[in-house]
Amino acid sequence: MTSTVRQDTVRLTPVSRDNWEQVVRLRLPDEQRSFVAPNVYSLAEVQFLTNGTALAVYAGETLVGFVMYAFDEDDRQYWVYRLMIDEAHQRKGYARAAMHLVIEDLRARSDVSQLVLGYKPENVGAAKLYANLGFRETGEVIGGEVIARLHFGA
């Protein structure tokens, strides 16, 4: 059963020299490992992305996950590149709360009209989460991932 979490108990903190090692140690269940690149790879990749943002997801003082987004120079849009919640903290509402915070941050920017992301077709949990947050599949598949967009109202 999924429990709910108060969104105000979840916060996003930049990954830094103080917490990067803990972020790298976050783990997914075996059956989800093919869905998301390892965090160590993501922390390397974000260094080369335009406006790349790597954030640790905390519930209170407990590190529970990782999210990364950036501006894609090719299509001139912001993309969520990664979202993962540690296996010990899944099904507690942390992914939804973290995505709400990312959406709020990007929606507040004048240069952002939509947010794009991709997920593996077999990742049913991600598909449901993103649909419930308002993302709509575009019909595109890039790199084996279903592409979905969230349009921000004018």
DSSP file (Angstrom, degrees, kcal/mol; ACC not computed):
  #  RESIDUE AA STRUCTURE BP1 BP2  ACC     N-H-->O    O-->H-N    N-H-->O    O-->H-N    TCO  KAPPA ALPHA  PHI   PSI    X-CA   Y-CA   Z-CA
    1    1 A M              0   0    0      0, 0.0     2,-0.4     0, 0.0     0, 0.0   0.000 360.0 360.0 360.0 135.8    0.0    0.0    0.0
    2    2 A T        -     0   0    0     90,-0.0     2,-0.3    91,-0.0    90,-0.2  -0.670 360.0-153.5 -82.6 128.0    1.3    3.4   -0.9
    3    3 A S        -     0   0    0     88,-1.6     2,-0.3    -2,-0.4    -1,-0.0  -0.669  15.6-121.5 -95.4 158.1    1.5    5.9    2.0
    4    4 A T        -     0   0    0     -2,-0.3     2,-0.4    89,-0.1    89,-0.1  -0.705  19.8-155.9 -99.9 153.4    1.3    9.6    1.4
    5    5 A V        -     0   0    0     -2,-0.3     2,-0.4    88,-0.1     5,-0.0  -0.967  25.7-111.3-126.3 141.2    3.9   12.1    2.4
    6    6 A R    >   -     0   0    0     -2,-0.4     3,-2.0     1,-0.2     4,-0.4  -0.595  24.7-139.2 -70.2 127.0    3.5   15.7    3.1
    7    7 A Q  G >  S+     0   0    0     -2,-0.4     3,-1.5     1,-0.3    -1,-0.2   0.821  99.1  64.3 -59.5 -31.3    5.2   17.6    0.3
    8    8 A D  G 3  S+     0   0    0      1,-0.3    -1,-0.3    51,-0.0    -2,-0.1   0.598  94.1  61.0 -73.0  -7.3    6.6   20.1    2.7
    9    9 A T  G <  S+     0   0    0     -3,-2.0    51,-2.7    50,-0.1     2,-0.4   0.602  94.0  77.0 -88.8 -11.7    8.7   17.4    4.4
   10   10 A V  E <   +A   59   0A   0     -3,-1.5     2,-0.3    -4,-0.4    49,-0.2  -0.816  61.5 175.3 -99.7 136.9   10.5   16.7    1.1
   11   11 A R  E     -A   58   0A   0     47,-2.4    47,-2.9    -2,-0.4     2,-0.5  -0.970  25.5-134.1-138.9 155.0   13.3   19.1   -0.1
   12   12 A L  E     -A   57   0A   0     -2,-0.3    45,-0.2    45,-0.2    54,-0.0  -0.936  23.2-176.6-110.7 130.4   15.7   19.2   -2.9
   13   13 A T  E     -A   56   0A   0     43,-2.4    43,-3.6    -2,-0.5     3,-0.1  -0.984  33.6-102.7-127.2 134.8   19.3   20.1   -2.1
   14   14 A P  E     -A   55   0A   0      0, 0.0     2,-0.3     0, 0.0    41,-0.3  -0.255  39.2-110.7 -54.9 139.5   22.1   20.5   -4.7
   15   15 A V        +     0   0    0     39,-2.4     2,-0.2     4,-0.1    39,-0.2  -0.600  54.7 165.3 -69.9 131.1   24.5   17.5   -4.9
   16   16 A S    >>  -     0   0    0     -2,-0.3     4,-2.1    -3,-0.1     3,-0.8  -0.726  56.2 -83.2-138.0-178.0   27.7   18.8   -3.4
   17   17 A R  T 34 S+     0   0    0      1,-0.2     4,-0.2    -2,-0.2    -2,-0.1   0.702 125.3  59.3 -66.5 -16.6   31.0   17.6   -2.1
   18   18 A D  T 34 S+     0   0    0      1,-0.1    -1,-0.2     2,-0.1     4,-0.1   0.738 121.9  16.9 -82.9 -23.7   29.3   17.0    1.2
   19   19 A N  T <> S+     0   0    0     -3,-0.8     4,-2.1    -5,-0.1     3,-0.3   0.463  91.5  99.2-129.0  -1.6   26.6   14.6   -0.1
   20   20 A W  H  X S+     0   0    0     -4,-2.1     4,-2.3     1,-0.2     5,-0.2   0.857  84.3  53.8 -61.7 -35.8   27.7   13.2   -3.4
   21   21 A E  H  > S+     0   0    0     -4,-0.2     4,-1.2     1,-0.2    -1,-0.2   0.892 109.2  48.3 -67.2 -37.2   29.1    9.9   -2.0
   22   22 A Q  H  > S+     0   0    0     -3,-0.3     4,-0.6     2,-0.2    -1,-0.2   0.888 110.0  53.0 -66.9 -38.1   25.8    9.2   -0.2
   23   23 A V  H >< S+     0   0    0     -4,-2.1     3,-1.1     1,-0.2    -2,-0.2   0.905 106.8  52.2 -62.5 -41.2   23.9   10.0   -3.5
   24   24 A V  H 3< S+     0   0    0     -4,-2.3    16,-0.3     1,-0.2    -1,-0.2   0.813 104.8  57.3 -64.6 -29.5   26.1    7.5   -5.3
   25   25 A R  H 3< S+     0   0    0     -4,-1.2    -1,-0.2    -5,-0.2    -2,-0.2   0.577  78.3 113.6 -81.2  -9.1   25.3    4.8   -2.7
   26   26 A L    <<  -     0   0    0     -3,-1.1     2,-0.3    -4,-0.6    13,-0.3  -0.361  54.6-157.1 -60.2 143.8   21.5    5.1   -3.3
   27   27 A R        -     0   0    0     11,-0.1    60,-3.0    12,-0.0    61,-0.2  -0.928  15.6-147.6-130.8 149.8   20.2    1.8   -4.8
   28   28 A L        -     0   0    0     -2,-0.3     5,-0.1    58,-0.2    58,-0.1  -0.778  39.9 -93.2-103.7 155.6   17.3    0.6   -6.9
   29   29 A P    >>  -     0   0    0      0, 0.0     3,-2.2     0, 0.0     4,-0.8  -0.347  44.0-105.8 -60.9 153.0   15.7   -2.8   -6.6
   30   30 A D  G >4 S+     0   0    0      1,-0.3     3,-1.0     2,-0.2     4,-0.4   0.863 119.6  57.1 -50.0 -42.7   17.2   -5.3   -9.1
   31   31 A E  G 34 S+     0   0    0      1,-0.2    -1,-0.3     2,-0.1     3,-0.1   0.610 110.3  44.9 -70.4 -10.3   14.2   -5.2  -11.3
   32   32 A Q  G X> S+     0   0    0     -3,-2.2     3,-2.1     1,-0.1     4,-0.6   0.497  82.8  94.8-106.9  -6.9   14.5   -1.4  -11.7
   33   33 A R  T << S+     0   0    0     -3,-1.0     3,-0.4    -4,-0.8    -2,-0.1   0.771  81.8  55.9 -62.5 -26.4   18.2   -1.1  -12.4
   34   34 A S  T 34 S+     0   0    0     -4,-0.4    -1,-0.3     1,-0.2    -2,-0.1   0.570  97.7  66.9 -80.4  -6.9   17.8   -1.1  -16.2
   35   35 A F  T <4 S+     0   0    0     -3,-2.1     2,-0.4     1,-0.2    85,-0.3   0.798 105.6  30.7 -81.8 -29.5   15.4    1.8  -16.0
   36   36 A V  S  < S-     0   0    0     -4,-0.6    -1,-0.2    -3,-0.4     3,-0.1  -0.987  81.7-113.1-138.1 137.1   17.8    4.5  -14.8
   37   37 A A        -     0   0    0     -2,-0.4     5,-0.1     1,-0.1    -3,-0.0  -0.321  51.6 -88.1 -62.2 150.6   21.5    5.2  -15.3
   38   38 A P    >>  -     0   0    0      0, 0.0     4,-2.1     0, 0.0     3,-0.5  -0.277  33.9-119.7 -59.6 147.8   23.6    4.8  -12.1
   39   39 A N  H 3> S+     0   0    0    -13,-0.3     4,-2.6     1,-0.2     5,-0.2   0.833 112.5  60.3 -61.0 -33.4   23.9    8.0  -10.1
   40   40 A V  H 3> S+     0   0    0    -16,-0.3     4,-1.3     1,-0.2    -1,-0.2   0.904 107.2  46.5 -62.1 -39.3   27.7    8.0  -10.5
   41   41 A Y  H <> S+     0   0    0     -3,-0.5     4,-2.9     2,-0.2     3,-0.2   0.924 111.4  51.9 -64.8 -44.8   27.2    8.3  -14.2
   42   42 A S  H  X S+     0   0    0     -4,-2.1     4,-2.6     1,-0.2    -2,-0.2   0.887 106.3  53.4 -61.0 -40.1   24.6   11.0  -13.8
   43   43 A L  H  < S+     0   0    0     -4,-2.6     4,-0.4     1,-0.2    -1,-0.2   0.832 112.6  44.7 -67.1 -30.9   26.9   13.1  -11.6
   44   44 A A  H >< S+     0   0    0     -4,-1.3     3,-1.0    -3,-0.2     4,-0.3   0.926 113.8  49.9 -72.7 -46.5   29.6   12.9  -14.3
   45   45 A E  H >< S+     0   0    0     -4,-2.9     3,-2.2     1,-0.2     4,-0.2   0.878 100.4  62.8 -60.4 -41.1   27.1   13.6  -17.1
   46   46 A V  G >< S+     0   0    0     -4,-2.6     3,-1.1     1,-0.3     6,-0.3   0.750  90.6  68.8 -61.5 -23.1   25.5   16.7  -15.4
   47   47 A Q  G <  S+     0   0    0     -3,-1.0    -1,-0.3    -4,-0.4    -2,-0.2   0.731 104.2  42.8 -65.5 -20.8   28.9   18.5  -15.6
   48   48 A F  G <  S+     0   0    0     -3,-2.2     2,-0.3    -4,-0.3    -1,-0.2   0.279  94.2  97.5-111.5   8.8   28.6   18.7  -19.4
   49   49 A L  S X  S-     0   0    0     -3,-1.1     3,-1.6    -4,-0.2     2,-0.3  -0.775  81.5-106.8-100.5 143.9   24.9   19.7  -19.7
   50   50 A T  E 3  S- B   0  71A   0     21,-0.6    21,-2.5    -2,-0.3     3,-0.1  -0.527 104.0  -7.6 -67.7 126.4   23.7   23.2  -20.2
   51   51 A N  E 3  S-     0   0A   0     -2,-0.3    -1,-0.3    19,-0.2     2,-0.2   0.833  92.9-176.5  53.3  34.7   22.2   24.4  -16.9
   52   52 A G  E <   -     0   0A   0     -3,-1.6     2,-0.5    -6,-0.3    18,-0.2  -0.428   6.6-166.8 -64.8 132.8   22.5   20.9  -15.5
   53   53 A T  E     - B   0  69A   0     16,-3.1    16,-2.1    -2,-0.2     2,-0.5  -0.978   9.1-171.7-129.2 118.8   21.1   20.5  -12.1
   54   54 A A  E     - B   0  68A   0     -2,-0.5   -39,-2.4    14,-0.2     2,-0.4  -0.951  14.4-175.7-111.4 123.3   21.7   17.5   -9.9
   55   55 A L  E     -AB  14  67A   0     12,-3.2    12,-2.4    -2,-0.5     2,-0.4  -0.957  22.7-138.7-127.8 136.4   19.6   17.4   -6.7
   56   56 A A  E     -AB  13  66A   0    -43,-3.6   -43,-2.4    -2,-0.4     2,-0.6  -0.739  23.0-136.3 -85.6 138.2   19.5   15.1   -3.7
   57   57 A V  E     -AB  12  65A   0      8,-2.7     7,-3.2    -2,-0.4     8,-1.6  -0.874  25.1-172.8 -99.8 120.2   16.0   14.3   -2.5
   58   58 A Y  E     -AB  11  63A   0    -47,-2.9   -47,-2.4    -2,-0.6     2,-0.6  -0.907  22.5-159.2-114.9 141.5   15.6   14.5    1.3
   59   59 A A  E >  S-AB  10  62A   0      3,-2.7     3,-2.0    -2,-0.4     2,-0.4  -0.955  81.3 -46.4-111.1 105.3   12.7   13.5    3.5
   60   60 A G  T 3  S-     0   0    0    -51,-2.7   -49,-0.1    -2,-0.6    -2,-0.0  -0.589 124.4 -26.1  64.1-123.6   13.5   15.5    6.6
   61   61 A E  T 3  S+     0   0    0     -2,-0.4     2,-0.5    -3,-0.1    -1,-0.3   0.358 117.7 102.1-100.1   3.7   17.2   14.8    7.2
   62   62 A T  E <  S-B   59   0A   0     -3,-2.0    -3,-2.7     2,-0.0     2,-0.5  -0.786  70.5-132.8 -96.0 125.5   17.1   11.4    5.4
   63   63 A L  E     +B   58   0A   0     -2,-0.5    -5,-0.2    -5,-0.2     3,-0.1  -0.634  36.6 161.6 -72.2 122.8   18.5   11.2    1.8
   64   64 A V  E     -     0   0A   0     -7,-3.2    22,-3.0    -2,-0.5     2,-0.3   0.566  51.9 -18.1-121.0 -15.3   15.9    9.2   -0.2
   65   65 A G  E     -BC  57  85A   0     -8,-1.6    -8,-2.7    20,-0.3     2,-0.3  -0.943  51.0-111.7-171.8-169.8   16.6    9.9   -3.8
   66   66 A F  E     -BC  56  84A   0     18,-2.6    18,-2.6    -2,-0.3     2,-0.3  -0.996  18.2-176.5-148.5 140.1   18.1   11.8   -6.7
   67   67 A V  E     -BC  55  83A   0    -12,-2.4   -12,-3.2    -2,-0.3     2,-0.4  -0.996   3.9-173.5-140.4 144.9   16.8   14.0   -9.5
   68   68 A M  E     +BC  54  82A   0     14,-2.2    13,-2.0    -2,-0.3    14,-1.8  -0.999   7.2 168.6-141.0 134.3   18.6   15.6  -12.4
   69   69 A Y  E     +BC  53  80A   0    -16,-2.1   -16,-3.1    -2,-0.4     2,-0.3  -0.956   3.4 168.8-140.8 162.9   17.4   18.0  -15.1
   70   70 A A  E     - C   0  79A   0      9,-2.1     9,-2.9    -2,-0.3     2,-0.5  -0.981  39.7 -92.8-163.1 165.8   19.0   20.3  -17.7
   71   71 A F  E     -BC  50  78A   0    -21,-2.5     2,-0.7    -2,-0.3   -21,-0.6  -0.797  37.3-139.8 -88.1 127.4   18.4   22.4  -20.7
   72   72 A D  E  >> - C   0  77A   0      5,-3.4     4,-1.6    -2,-0.5     5,-0.8  -0.808   6.9-159.3 -92.5 117.0   18.8   20.4  -23.9
   73   73 A E  T  45S+     0   0    0     -2,-0.7    -1,-0.2     1,-0.2   -24,-0.0   0.809  86.8  60.0 -64.3 -30.6   20.6   22.5  -26.6
   74   74 A D  T  45S+     0   0    0      1,-0.2    -1,-0.2     3,-0.1    -2,-0.0   0.933 123.0  17.2 -67.7 -46.6   19.3   20.4  -29.4
   75   75 A D  T  45S-     0   0    0      2,-0.2    -1,-0.2    -3,-0.1    -2,-0.2   0.391  98.9-125.7-109.7   3.7   15.6   20.9  -28.9
   76   76 A R  T  <5 +     0   0    0     -4,-1.6     2,-0.3     1,-0.2    -3,-0.2   0.855  69.9 115.5  59.6  39.7   15.9   24.0  -26.6
   77   77 A Q  E   < -C   72   0A   0     -5,-0.8    -5,-3.4    35,-0.1     2,-0.4  -0.932  69.9-106.4-134.8 158.0   13.8   22.5  -23.8
   78   78 A Y  E     -Cd  71 115A   0     36,-0.7    38,-2.3    -2,-0.3     2,-0.4  -0.708  37.6-167.9 -83.6 137.1   14.2   21.4  -20.2
   79   79 A W  E     -Cd  70 116A   0     -9,-2.9    -9,-2.1    -2,-0.4     2,-0.8  -0.965  25.3-132.8-124.6 139.9   14.4   17.7  -19.7
   80   80 A V  E     -Cd  69 117A   0     36,-2.5    38,-0.6    -2,-0.4   -11,-0.3  -0.862  27.8-179.3 -84.3 114.1   14.2   15.6  -16.5
   81   81 A Y  E     +     0   0A   0    -13,-2.0     2,-0.3    -2,-0.8   -12,-0.2   0.826  60.3  12.7 -85.9 -34.8   17.2   13.3  -17.1
   82   82 A R  E     +C   68   0A   0    -14,-1.8   -14,-2.2    -3,-0.1     2,-0.3  -0.998  49.1 170.4-146.3 145.8   16.9   11.2  -14.0
   83   83 A L  E     +C   67   0A   0     -2,-0.3     2,-0.3   -16,-0.2   -16,-0.2  -0.876  19.0 158.8-149.3 123.5   14.6   10.5  -11.1
   84   84 A M  E     -C   66   0A   0    -18,-2.6   -18,-2.6    -2,-0.3     2,-0.4  -0.996  23.5-159.2-146.5 143.2   15.3    7.7   -8.7
   85   85 A I  E     -C   65   0A   0     -2,-0.3   -20,-0.3   -20,-0.2     5,-0.1  -0.980  37.5-103.3-119.2 133.0   14.2    6.9   -5.1
   86   86 A D    >   -     0   0    0    -22,-3.0     3,-2.3    -2,-0.4     4,-0.4  -0.161  30.7-114.8 -55.1 145.8   16.3    4.5   -3.1
   87   87 A E  G >  S+     0   0    0    -60,-3.0     3,-0.6     1,-0.3    -1,-0.1   0.783 114.9  57.0 -56.0 -30.3   14.8    1.0   -2.7
   88   88 A A  G 3  S+     0   0    0      1,-0.2    -1,-0.3   -61,-0.2    -2,-0.1   0.610 112.5  41.1 -76.6 -10.6   14.3    1.4    1.0
   89   89 A H  G X  S+     0   0    0     -3,-2.3     3,-0.5   -25,-0.2     5,-0.4   0.240  84.3 123.6-123.6  12.7   12.2    4.5    0.5
   90   90 A Q  T <   +     0   0    0     -3,-0.6    -4,-0.0    -4,-0.4    -3,-0.0  -0.333  64.1  30.1 -76.7 159.6   10.0    3.7   -2.5
   91   91 A R  T 3  S+     0   0    0    -89,-0.1   -88,-1.6     1,-0.1    -1,-0.2   0.790  89.4 103.0  65.0  32.0    6.2    3.8   -2.5
   92   92 A K  S <  S-     0   0    0     -3,-0.5    -2,-0.1   -90,-0.2    -1,-0.1   0.316  99.0-100.9-120.7   3.8    6.1    6.6    0.1
   93   93 A G  S  > S+     0   0    0    -89,-0.1     4,-2.2    -4,-0.0     5,-0.2   0.507  86.3 122.8  91.5   4.9    5.3    9.5   -2.2
   94   94 A Y  H  > S+     0   0    0     -5,-0.4     4,-2.7     2,-0.2     5,-0.2   0.882  71.7  51.8 -70.4 -37.9    8.8   10.9   -2.4
   95   95 A A  H  > S+     0   0    0      2,-0.2     4,-2.5     1,-0.2     5,-0.2   0.937 112.3  46.8 -63.4 -45.2    9.1   10.7   -6.2
   96   96 A R  H  > S+     0   0    0      2,-0.2     4,-2.4     1,-0.2    -2,-0.2   0.931 113.9  47.7 -61.2 -46.3    5.8   12.6   -6.6
   97   97 A A  H  X S+     0   0    0     -4,-2.2     4,-1.9     2,-0.2    -2,-0.2   0.909 112.0  49.7 -63.4 -41.9    6.8   15.2   -4.1
   98   98 A A  H  X S+     0   0    0     -4,-2.7     4,-2.1     1,-0.2    -1,-0.2   0.920 111.3  48.8 -63.2 -43.5   10.3   15.6   -5.7
   99   99 A M  H  X S+     0   0    0     -4,-2.5     4,-3.0     1,-0.2     5,-0.2   0.881 106.9  55.9 -65.6 -37.2    8.7   16.0   -9.1
  100  100 A H  H  X S+     0   0    0     -4,-2.4     4,-2.7     1,-0.2    -1,-0.2   0.921 108.6  48.5 -58.1 -42.5    6.3   18.6   -7.8
  101  101 A L  H  X S+     0   0    0     -4,-1.9     4,-2.2     2,-0.2    -2,-0.2   0.903 112.2  47.6 -65.9 -41.4    9.2   20.6   -6.5
  102  102 A V  H  X S+     0   0    0     -4,-2.1     4,-2.6     2,-0.2     5,-0.3   0.937 113.3  48.7 -63.0 -46.4   11.0   20.4   -9.9
  103  103 A I  H  X S+     0   0    0     -4,-3.0     4,-2.9     1,-0.2     5,-0.2   0.920 110.9  50.2 -60.8 -45.2    7.9   21.3  -11.7
  104  104 A E  H  X S+     0   0    0     -4,-2.7     4,-1.4    -5,-0.2    -1,-0.2   0.917 111.5  49.1 -59.3 -44.0    7.3   24.3   -9.4
  105  105 A D  H  < S+     0   0    0     -4,-2.2     4,-0.4     1,-0.2    -2,-0.2   0.942 116.9  39.7 -62.2 -48.7   10.8   25.5   -9.9
  106  106 A L  H >< S+     0   0    0     -4,-2.6     3,-1.2     1,-0.2     6,-0.2   0.862 110.7  57.7 -73.3 -34.8   10.8   25.3  -13.7
  107  107 A R  H 3< S+     0   0    0     -4,-2.9    -1,-0.2    -5,-0.3    -2,-0.2   0.832 101.5  58.7 -62.2 -31.2    7.2   26.6  -14.0
  108  108 A A  T 3< S+     0   0    0     -4,-1.4     2,-0.3    -5,-0.2    -1,-0.3   0.635  87.4  92.9 -74.5 -13.8    8.3   29.8  -12.2
  109  109 A R  S X  S-     0   0    0     -3,-1.2     3,-1.2    -4,-0.4    -3,-0.0  -0.647  71.7-143.4 -85.1 136.1   11.0   30.5  -14.8
  110  110 A S  T 3  S+     0   0    0     -2,-0.3    -1,-0.1     1,-0.2    -4,-0.0   0.718  97.3  57.3 -71.0 -20.1    9.9   32.8  -17.7
  111  111 A D  T 3  S+     0   0    0     -5,-0.1     2,-0.5     1,-0.0    -1,-0.2   0.362  91.5  82.2 -93.3   6.8   12.0   30.9  -20.2
  112  112 A V    <   +     0   0    0     -3,-1.2     3,-0.1    -6,-0.2   -35,-0.1  -0.946  37.4 160.5-119.0 119.6   10.3   27.5  -19.6
  113  113 A S  S    S+     0   0    0     -2,-0.5    39,-3.1     1,-0.3     2,-0.3   0.555  70.9   9.4-109.6 -13.5    7.0   26.6  -21.3
  114  114 A Q  E     - E   0 151A   0     37,-0.3   -36,-0.7    -8,-0.1     2,-0.4  -0.985  60.2-136.0-159.5 163.6    7.2   22.9  -20.9
  115  115 A L  E     -dE  78 150A   0     35,-2.2    35,-2.7    -2,-0.3     2,-0.3  -0.987  20.7-162.2-127.9 136.5    9.1   20.0  -19.3
  116  116 A V  E     +dE  79 149A   0    -38,-2.3   -36,-2.5    -2,-0.4     2,-0.3  -0.874  14.0 163.1-121.0 149.4   10.1   16.8  -21.2
  117  117 A L  E     -dE  80 148A   0     31,-2.1    31,-2.6    -2,-0.3     2,-0.3  -0.971  20.4-143.4-154.7 168.4   11.2   13.4  -20.0
  118  118 A G  E     + E   0 147A   0    -38,-0.6     2,-0.3    -2,-0.3    29,-0.2  -0.970  14.3 179.8-135.7 152.7   11.6    9.9  -21.1
  119  119 A Y  E     - E   0 146A   0     27,-1.7    27,-3.1    -2,-0.3   -83,-0.1  -0.991  38.3 -93.1-149.9 154.1   11.1    6.5  -19.5
  120  120 A K    >   -     0   0    0     -2,-0.3     3,-2.1   -85,-0.3     7,-0.2  -0.431  35.6-125.7 -65.5 137.9   11.4    2.9  -20.5
  121  121 A P  T 3  S+     0   0    0      0, 0.0    -1,-0.1     0, 0.0     6,-0.1   0.818 110.3  56.0 -57.0 -31.3    8.1    1.5  -21.7
  122  122 A E  T 3  S+     0   0    0      1,-0.2     2,-1.8     2,-0.1     3,-0.2   0.530  80.7  95.4 -79.9  -4.6    8.2   -1.4  -19.2
  123  123 A N    <>  +     0   0    0     -3,-2.1     4,-2.1     1,-0.2     3,-0.2  -0.577  48.2 167.9 -86.5  77.5    8.6    1.1  -16.3
  124  124 A V  H  > S+     0   0    0     -2,-1.8     4,-2.4     1,-0.2    -1,-0.2   0.845  70.6  57.4 -62.5 -37.2    4.8    1.1  -15.5
  125  125 A G  H  > S+     0   0    0     -3,-0.2     4,-2.5     1,-0.2    -1,-0.2   0.913 108.4  46.0 -62.0 -43.1    5.3    2.9  -12.2
  126  126 A A  H  > S+     0   0    0     -3,-0.2     4,-2.9     2,-0.2     5,-0.3   0.921 110.7  53.3 -65.4 -43.6    7.0    5.9  -13.9
  127  127 A A  H  X S+     0   0    0     -4,-2.1     4,-2.1     1,-0.2    -2,-0.2   0.920 112.5  44.4 -57.5 -44.7    4.4    6.0  -16.6
  128  128 A K  H  X S+     0   0    0     -4,-2.4     4,-2.4     2,-0.2    -1,-0.2   0.926 113.7  49.8 -67.0 -45.5    1.6    6.2  -14.0
  129  129 A L  H  X S+     0   0    0     -4,-2.5     4,-1.2     1,-0.2    -2,-0.2   0.953 113.9  44.4 -57.2 -52.1    3.5    8.8  -11.9
  130  130 A Y  H  <>S+     0   0    0     -4,-2.9     5,-2.5     1,-0.2     4,-0.4   0.884 112.2  51.7 -66.3 -38.5    4.2   11.1  -14.8
  131  131 A A  H ><5S+     0   0    0     -4,-2.1     3,-1.4    -5,-0.3    -1,-0.2   0.915 108.7  51.8 -62.2 -41.9    0.7   10.8  -16.2
  132  132 A N  H 3<5S+     0   0    0     -4,-2.4    -1,-0.2     1,-0.3    -2,-0.2   0.753 106.4  54.8 -66.4 -23.6   -0.8   11.7  -12.8
  133  133 A L  T 3<5S-     0   0    0     -4,-1.2    -1,-0.3    -3,-0.2    -2,-0.2   0.486 128.4 -97.7 -86.4  -3.8    1.5   14.7  -12.7
  134  134 A G  T < 5S+     0   0    0     -3,-1.4    17,-0.3    -4,-0.4    -3,-0.2   0.433  74.4 143.9 104.2   0.2    0.1   15.9  -16.1
  135  135 A F      < -     0   0    0     -5,-2.5     2,-0.4    -6,-0.2    -1,-0.3  -0.503  33.5-156.1 -71.4 141.6    2.7   14.6  -18.5
  136  136 A R  E     -F  149   0A   0     13,-2.8    13,-2.5    -2,-0.2     2,-0.1  -0.978  19.4-115.2-122.9 132.5    1.3   13.4  -21.8
  137  137 A E  E     -F  148   0A   0     -2,-0.4    11,-0.3    11,-0.3     9,-0.0  -0.384  18.2-156.1 -63.4 139.9    3.0   10.9  -24.1
  138  138 A T  E     -     0   0A   0      9,-2.6    -1,-0.1     2,-0.2    10,-0.1   0.597  38.3-112.4 -93.3 -13.2    4.0   12.4  -27.4
  139  139 A G  E    S+     0   0A   0      8,-0.6     2,-0.2     1,-0.4     9,-0.1   0.287  80.3 122.6  92.8  -9.0    4.1    9.2  -29.4
  140  140 A E  E     -     0   0A   0      7,-0.3     7,-2.1     2,-0.0     2,-0.4  -0.573  45.4-163.6 -84.4 149.0    7.9    9.6  -29.8
  141  141 A V  E     -F  146   0A   0     -2,-0.2     2,-0.5     5,-0.2     5,-0.2  -0.979  10.9-179.1-130.0 120.5   10.4    7.0  -28.7
  142  142 A I  E >  S-F  145   0A   0      3,-2.3     3,-1.8    -2,-0.4    -2,-0.0  -0.981  70.8 -10.7-123.3 126.1   14.0    8.1  -28.3
  143  143 A G  T 3  S-     0   0    0     -2,-0.5    -1,-0.1     1,-0.3     3,-0.1   0.827 130.2 -54.6  58.0  32.5   16.8    5.8  -27.3
  144  144 A G  T 3  S+     0   0    0      1,-0.3     2,-0.4    -3,-0.1    -1,-0.3   0.568 114.5 118.5  78.6   8.6   14.2    3.2  -26.4
  145  145 A E  E <   - F   0 142A   0     -3,-1.8    -3,-2.3   -25,-0.2     2,-0.3  -0.897  66.6-123.4-113.2 139.6   12.3    5.6  -24.1
  146  146 A V  E     -EF 119 141A   0    -27,-3.1   -27,-1.7    -2,-0.4     2,-0.4  -0.614  31.1-137.3 -72.3 131.7    8.8    6.8  -24.3
  147  147 A I  E     +E  118   0A   0     -7,-2.1    -9,-2.6    -2,-0.3    -8,-0.6  -0.792  24.7 179.1 -98.7 136.0    8.8   10.7  -24.4
  148  148 A A  E     -EF 117 137A   0    -31,-2.6   -31,-2.1    -2,-0.4     2,-0.4  -0.976   9.5-156.1-135.2 149.0    6.2   12.7  -22.4
  149  149 A R  E     -EF 116 136A   0    -13,-2.5   -13,-2.8    -2,-0.3     2,-0.5  -0.940   9.8-156.0-127.4 146.4    5.7   16.4  -22.0
  150  150 A L  E     -E  115   0A   0    -35,-2.7   -35,-2.2    -2,-0.4     2,-0.4  -0.979  18.7-152.7-117.8 115.0    4.1   18.6  -19.4
  151  151 A H  E     -E  114   0A   0     -2,-0.5     2,-0.4   -17,-0.3   -37,-0.3  -0.736   9.1-139.3 -89.2 133.0    3.0   22.0  -20.9
  152  152 A F        -     0   0    0    -39,-3.1    -2,-0.0    -2,-0.4    -1,-0.0  -0.762  25.3-112.7 -90.2 135.7    2.9   24.9  -18.5
  153  153 A G              0   0    0     -2,-0.4    -1,-0.1     1,-0.1   -39,-0.0  -0.277 360.0 360.0 -65.4 152.8   -0.1   27.2  -18.9
  154  154 A A              0   0    0      0, 0.0    -1,-0.1     0, 0.0    -2,-0.0   0.462 360.0 360.0 -76.8 360.0    0.4   30.7  -20.1
